[in-house]
Amino acid sequence: MCGPPVLVVFGARNVGRAVVADRLAGGWRALAVARSDETLDALSAAHPGVATLRGDAGDHDLVAEALARAERDLGGLDLVVNATTSVPRDHSFGGGTVVDAPAERLESWMAGFLPAAWAILRGAGKAMERRGAGTLIQISGGSARRAMPGRGPWAAAQFGARALTHSLAQELRPRGVHVALLVADGVIQTERNPMEGRPPEESLTAEDVAAAVAYLASQTPRAWTHELVITPAGDTWVP
């Protein structure tokens, strides 16, 4: 089947929703995966043409089903984006200091992020390797680049995803597949975190991240970016 390019996005609540909107506006087809009916219903209401699938992106069978549906029902698999994020809400962001955090704190932060990255990179990488083309983007936070005080457990999960992405990029580059890490190094303004009273330069928007995804997806093999960092002008930037 020949037709418009096809996106599969995992995690369609905030950034993933913006990626879907951006690609649909460009004439693409899209399939979105999320864990809640509420998220998918809101997405479908805003974009009736999007295909949806509910489930946990850490489930390897669910990932395989999403990719197969995209190829079978939408006619391709040109761009896969992992925009999932899940962090514990019962303590401060980042997991706390290494010496004071409970012994199980590392496991809880790793479990909320890394299994989905592993399942998506593994599954999408295999599907795109078979096709010999496509772009696979893992989105992460600034902690994928540097650890910060009080955020060691979160950084460990982010560093893990970065390592997987770098490995896969080198494995699939000779196969014609573009794999990239997109680091959103700053607070992302969302409905849950509206950044009220703060200047816009202190945060990113989901649309900013979607624009960076579009840039990575537009690259040709003559000049692929494998790690891209975006930082709001009003935030601290560390090279």
PyMOL commands that set and color helices and strands:
alter all, ss='L'
color gray80, all
select helices_A, chain A and resi 15-25+37-46+60-74+105-131+142-144+152-175+200-202+206-218
alter helices_A, ss='H'
color red, helices_A
select strands_A, chain A and resi 6-10+29-34+51-54+79-82+135-141+178-184+188-189+204-205+227-230
alter strands_A, ss='S'
color yellow, strands_A
deselect
rebuild
show_as cartoon
